[in-house]
């Protein structure tokens, strides 16, 4: 089971992560900080908002159904995981 929540305080974090994803990754920058405070974070948020307003970014095209696993939690297994005979869709991929 998973839960999610939204508060206005999460928006700056979201914008930093989106800037890292859509802008810095596209530029090939490897060291993408996720710090939410400071001048860099402010510049990232401003850049993301400006570009997204001019030409909105497209969301990822990878559907969740592409995620499969061949592992399952098993407390009786030596390392707490067991390998399945065949891959199955990950549990979060089946959420609707």
N, C-alpha and C positions, 0 to 999 in steps of 0.2 A: 504494500500500500504506500502510496506517495501523496504528500500534500504540498500545496504551494500557497503562497500568500504574497500580497503586494502592499507595499507602503511607499509613500512618496520618497522616503529616504533611500529606497533601492534604485531609484531612477539614475542618480549619478554613477552608481556601480555598473548598471546596465549599459550606460552610454560609454563608459571606459572599455568594457568588454567588447561592445560592438565596434568601437573605433579600432581596437586591436585586431578584431576579426576581419573587418572589411577594408580598413585602410592600411594599417601597418603590415599585416600579412601580405597584402597585395604588393607592397613596396619591397618585400623581402627582408624586412627587419626582424631579426631573430629574437632579440631581447625585448619582449613586450611586457613591460611592467603592468601589474594590475593594481598599483597603488591608487587610491581614490582621492587623495588629497595632494595639494601642491600644484605648482605651475604646470608641470607636464600633464597631469590629469585634467586640469582646466582647458589646456590647449586641445587635448584629445576630444573632450566633450564638445567644445566649440566647433572644432573641425568636423566631427561626426554630424552634429546638428545642422551645420551649414551645408555640407555636401548632401546629406539626406533630404534636406528641404529642396535643394535645387534639382536633384535627380535621385529619387528614393532608391535605396539598396534593395535588391531582390533577396528574398529569404532563401535559405539553403534548399536545394532540390532533392537532397537525400531523404527519402521517406524512412520512417522508423522501421518499417518492415524489412529493411536491408540488414538490420542488426541481428546476427544469430550467435548462438553460443553452444559450446559442447560441454559446458561445466554446470554443475548443480551443487548447491550447498548440501552437505551431508555431515552432520555432527559425528557420525560413527566412522567416517573416513579418516585416515591418518593426518591429512592436512586440512580437514574440514570441507574438502571439495571432492566430488567424484566426476569422472569423465563419462559423458553419455555416449551411447553407441552411434548416434547420429546428431548432427547439429539441429537445434530447434530455434524458433524466434525468441529473442530475449524478452523477458516479462514486460519491460517497459515498452517494447515494440508492439505489444498486443493491446495496450491501453487505447481507449477510444475517447 
